[in-house]
Amino acid sequence: MQENKAQYPHLRMFAELDLIAQPLDHPVFGMSQTSRQFAYRHLLISGWQEQSDRSWAPTLDREKTTEVMRRQLGQHWTRVANLTPAETLLVAIALPRVVATDTALDDNAFKAAMADSDYMVAWCWDQFKAPAGKAEQQGDPYAWLKPEVPLEEPRAIIQKYIKHPNASAILHAHAFVRTIIFAMFFQARRLGVLPPAEMRWMRFFDRDMWYALQTIGRQAGFPEAPGILSHFLYECKAGVSLAEPQLDKAVNGLELAMSAYKYSEADKKRYEALQQERYAAAQGAALDEGVA
């Protein structure tokens, strides 16, 4: 493995991590959530109905679920400086390839655009370096997975290509940053595979964006990202950007997925205990804030 680190940059990261030792629901290293885990995590169940076989059927709080999906969708596109670090890096990787799909480009311009994208893929990996010695490992041992990434270089790449007609077409067709990122990756993949595996650092750097990235091209989204997918598909069908969130399909999908489970009395009690725990924590935080 040590010999291959230079050729395969992901090994520099994953050789430093013992993922097998981590629980499956770890907030950083855990697997994607199931629809049931997602509903429990965000307390999206408003009630329960007992069934004839003594199981329980949850009632989804559609209003609260819509709020959660709206947060997934993120912000409207305004300007490059307002992108989050994770969004900035993904746009800097995909945008040059979007421009490279322009059949009017000459060979040199095409190769330069592809080279910029490849450079950004490698550059991103270089931002994640494990501490060299024990002296540097004080505090959070995994802080290096969420570094303060300097954004001057990726922003320069974006500014280089953002006014190209291919980029303008996407910006005019989609209203939100994350639906624009979806569209950019769809367009970029016309030139070949640009898999999420090339950006595996995102899994630890920004979990929400990692599962958004993983959802691109899928018929059904991960529970962490269906809000983006729903709005993106609405925009694609409409052929224009939609400023108002279109999230009903995402809410319907979560409701349907949750109905595939059979919930026992223990499942119901676990949810209710989680509700009480969250409520007590919120009350305690409010009291602490009042004292301060």
C-alpha positions in Angstrom: 0.0 0.0 0.0 2.8 2.4 0.9 4.3 2.1 -2.6 0.9 2.8 -4.3 0.1 6.0 -2.3 1.8 8.2 -4.9 -0.2 6.7 -7.7 -3.5 6.4 -5.9 -4.1 9.5 -3.7 -7.1 8.0 -1.9 -4.7 5.5 -0.2 -3.0 8.4 1.6 -6.3 9.1 3.3 -7.8 5.6 3.9 -4.5 4.1 5.0 -4.8 6.3 8.1 -8.4 5.3 8.9 -9.6 2.2 10.6 -13.1 2.2 9.2 -13.9 -1.4 10.3 -13.6 -0.4 13.9 -16.2 2.4 13.5 -19.9 1.8 14.2 -22.2 1.7 11.2 -24.1 4.8 12.5 -21.0 6.9 13.3 -21.8 10.5 12.4 -18.6 10.9 10.3 -17.7 7.3 9.2 -21.1 5.7 9.2 -23.1 4.4 6.3 -25.9 6.2 4.6 -29.1 6.4 6.6 -32.1 4.2 5.8 -35.4 6.0 5.4 -36.4 4.9 8.9 -33.1 6.1 10.4 -33.6 9.4 8.6 -37.1 9.9 10.0 -35.8 9.1 13.5 -32.8 11.4 13.2 -35.0 14.4 12.2 -38.1 13.4 14.4 -40.4 13.3 11.4 -43.1 11.0 12.8 -46.2 12.8 14.1 -48.2 9.8 15.3 -48.7 6.0 15.2 -51.5 3.8 14.2 -51.8 0.3 15.6 -52.3 -2.5 13.0 -54.2 -5.7 13.3 -51.0 -7.7 13.6 -50.0 -5.6 16.6 -47.4 -3.7 14.6 -47.4 0.0 14.3 -47.6 2.3 11.2 -46.0 5.7 11.6 -47.6 8.9 10.2 -45.1 11.2 8.5 -45.1 14.8 9.5 -45.2 16.1 5.9 -44.7 19.8 6.9 -41.6 19.1 9.0 -40.3 16.7 6.3 -40.7 19.5 3.7 -38.6 21.8 6.0 -35.8 19.2 6.2 -35.9 18.6 2.4 -35.7 22.4 1.9 -32.5 22.5 3.9 -31.1 19.8 1.7 -31.8 21.9 -1.4 -29.6 24.7 0.0 -29.3 28.2 -1.3 -30.1 29.9 -4.6 -27.2 30.6 -6.9 -26.1 34.2 -6.4 -22.3 34.4 -6.9 -19.3 32.2 -6.7 -18.1 33.8 -3.4 -21.3 32.6 -1.7 -20.7 28.9 -2.4 -19.8 26.7 0.6 -16.3 25.2 0.4 -17.7 21.8 -0.6 -19.8 23.4 -3.3 -16.9 25.4 -4.6 -14.7 22.4 -5.0 -17.3 20.3 -6.8 -18.1 23.2 -9.2 -14.3 23.7 -9.8 -14.0 20.0 -10.8 -17.1 19.7 -13.0 -17.2 23.1 -14.7 -14.1 22.7 -16.9 -15.6 19.5 -18.2 -18.9 21.2 -18.9 -17.1 23.6 -21.1 -15.1 20.8 -22.7 -18.4 19.4 -24.1 -18.5 22.4 -26.4 -17.9 20.8 -29.9 -16.7 24.2 -31.2 -13.5 24.0 -29.0 -10.2 23.3 -30.7 -8.1 20.5 -29.5 -5.9 22.7 -27.3 -8.8 24.3 -25.6 -10.4 21.0 -25.0 -7.3 19.5 -23.5 -6.7 22.5 -21.4 -10.2 22.3 -19.9 -9.9 18.6 -19.2 -6.4 19.2 -17.6 -7.9 21.9 -15.3 -10.6 19.4 -14.1 -8.0 16.6 -13.6 -5.8 19.1 -11.8 -8.6 20.1 -9.4 -9.3 16.4 -8.6 -5.7 15.9 -7.6 -5.5 19.3 -5.9 -8.4 18.4 -3.7 -6.8 15.2 -2.5 -3.7 17.1 -1.6 -5.7 19.2 0.9 -6.3 16.2 3.2 -3.1 15.2 5.0 -3.0 13.1 8.2 -0.8 14.5 11.1 2.8 13.4 10.7 3.5 12.7 14.4 1.8 12.3 17.8 2.6 15.9 18.7 0.2 17.0 15.9 -2.5 14.6 17.0 -3.7 16.5 20.1 -7.3 17.4 20.2 -9.6 15.9 17.5 -7.7 13.1 15.8 -9.9 13.5 12.7 -9.7 17.2 12.3 -7.5 16.7 9.2 -10.6 15.3 7.4 -12.3 18.7 7.6 -9.4 21.1 6.9 -9.7 24.9 6.2 -9.3 24.6 2.4 -7.9 27.7 0.7 -10.5 28.5 -2.0 -8.5 31.0 -4.1 -7.4 28.4 -6.6 -10.7 26.6 -7.2 -12.5 30.0 -7.4 -10.0 31.1 -10.1 -10.8 27.9 -12.1 -14.5 28.7 -11.8 -14.1 32.3 -12.9 -12.1 31.1 -15.9 -15.0 29.1 -17.2 -18.2 30.5 -15.7 -19.0 32.9 -18.6 -18.8 30.2 -21.2 -22.2 29.6 -23.0 -22.3 26.0 -21.7 -22.0 27.2 -18.2 -24.5 30.1 -18.7 -27.0 27.6 -20.1 -26.9 25.6 -16.9 -27.1 28.6 -14.7 -30.2 29.8 -16.5 -31.8 26.4 -16.3 -31.5 25.8 -12.6 -32.1 28.1 -9.6 -30.3 26.4 -6.7 -26.6 25.8 -6.3 -27.0 22.1 -5.7 -29.3 21.6 -8.7 -26.7 23.4 -10.8 -24.1 21.0 -9.4 -26.3 18.1 -10.4 -26.6 19.6 -13.9 -22.9 20.2 -14.2 -22.0 16.6 -13.3 -24.6 15.3 -15.8 -23.1 17.4 -18.5 -19.5 16.6 -17.5 -20.2 12.9 -17.6 -21.0 13.1 -21.3 -17.2 13.0 -21.8 -16.8 9.8 -19.7 -17.0 8.7 -16.2 -16.5 11.2 -13.4 -17.4 9.0 -10.4 -17.9 10.1 -6.8 -15.0 7.8 -5.9 -12.7 10.5 -7.4 -14.0 12.7 -4.6 -14.2 10.3 -1.7 -12.7 12.9 0.6 -16.1 14.6 0.5 -17.6 11.7 2.6 -15.8 13.1 5.6 -15.4 16.8 4.6 -19.2 17.4 4.0 -21.4 14.4 4.5 -24.5 16.1 3.1 -22.7 17.0 -0.1 -21.2 13.5 -0.4 -24.7 11.9 -0.5 -25.9 14.6 -2.8 -23.0 13.7 -5.1 -23.8 10.0 -4.7 -27.4 10.7 -5.7 -26.5 12.2 -9.1 -27.6 9.9 -11.9 -29.6 7.6 -9.6 -33.4 7.0 -10.1 -33.9 7.2 -6.3 -31.9 9.4 -4.0 -30.3 8.6 -0.7 -32.5 9.9 2.2 -29.9 12.6 2.8 -30.5 14.1 -0.7 -33.9 13.5 -2.3 -34.9 17.2 -1.9 -32.2 18.2 -4.4 -33.1 15.4 -6.8 -36.8 16.2 -6.7 -36.3 19.9 -7.5 -33.7 19.1 -10.2 -36.1 16.7 -12.0 -38.9 19.3 -11.8 -36.5 21.9 -13.4 -35.5 19.4 -16.1 -39.1 18.7 -17.0 -40.1 22.4 -17.0 -37.0 23.4 -19.0 -36.5 26.5 -16.9 -35.2 27.4 -13.4 -37.7 27.2 -10.6 -37.1 29.6 -7.7 -39.8 27.9 -5.5 -38.8 24.6 -4.0 -40.5 21.6 -5.6 -40.3 18.9 -2.9 -43.5 17.0 -2.9 -42.0 14.0 -4.8 -39.2 13.7 -2.2 -41.7 13.8 0.7 -43.9 11.2 -1.1 -40.9 9.0 -1.7 -39.8 9.1 2.0 -43.4 8.3 3.0 -43.5 5.3 0.7 -40.1 4.1 1.7 -41.0 4.2 5.4 -44.1 2.2 4.8 -41.9 -0.7 3.7 -40.9 -1.4 7.3 -42.9 -3.2 9.9 -42.6 -1.3 13.2 -42.8 -3.1 16.5 -43.7 -1.8 19.9 -40.0 -1.5 20.7 -39.5 0.6 17.6 -42.2 2.9 18.7 -40.9 3.2 22.2 -37.4 3.9 20.9 -38.7 6.8 18.8 -40.7 8.2 21.7 -37.6 8.0 24.0 -35.6 9.8 21.4 -38.2 12.5 21.3 -38.1 12.9 25.0 -34.3 13.0 25.0 -34.2 15.7 22.3 -36.9 17.7 24.1 -34.9 17.6 27.4 -31.7 18.6 25.6 -33.5 21.5 24.0 -34.9 22.6 27.3 -31.5 22.4 29.0 -29.9 24.4 26.3 -32.6 27.1 26.6 -32.1 27.3 30.3 -28.3 27.6 29.9 -28.8 30.4 27.4 -31.1 32.2 29.8 -28.6 32.0 32.6 -25.8 33.3 30.4 
